[in-house]
Amino acid sequence: MTEDKIDIKSLNFTELQKLLEEMGEKKFRAKQLYEWIHKRLVLSFDEMTNLSKDMRKKLDEKQVSAVELTREYLKKIEDNAALGAFNTVCAERALEDAERADKKIAEGDAAPLTGIPLAIKDNICTRGVRTTCSSKILENYVPPYNATVIEK
């Protein structure tokens, strides 16, 4: 299989790993892996802004609910678990928060990011949620408080 015939955007991470193992070319493997991560996971600031605006519009116009968006993102996380991008996933809490967001949206009391799924980096303390900083020494740390950025 040649480089120009691979549509890496259509593969999940596990499928990409298998494909690259079959190919066995380290140089090509590294390039494909970089491209997969960059094209599939890395967004520019403008792309993130436009995505947030698009989600906000769809939420406000009831084209999609916060619960539906959250389920979609949780599925993406699960489908790409082999990537190891998330140390802790709080699926139940995310869905509960999404339900509350849908109520706020219905009441017309939504802030700009209400209902839009959000990931918190693992070095920011979140009360009651395992926060490891990707460190073995902190692998079971559960902070009793939220970082200021979470409170804001």
C-alpha angles and dihedrals in degrees: 000000000000126000094248093056097058117096098198092176090070094054127085117224096264092051090049092051091051092048092050092048090053091051093050095195108131096196092048091042093056092047093049093047091050091048092048093051094043098045095040105035111020118081127182119236090257092050091050091048092049092046091052091048091049092049091047091052093048091048093048092047091048092239088130135008127230088244091055092048091048093050090050092053093044088053091051090051091049094045090054099038091126088068089068093217094143125053094185128021118191098195097162093047091047092053092047090050089048091053090052089048091053089054092050091048091050090051091050091243099118123138116213094270098036109131096009112123114246135189120210118211113246094243094065115089116240117184112249095002123108107255112185107163081223087284128136091217090058098036093122100032114134111182119224091213142042123247114247091253090059092050091052 
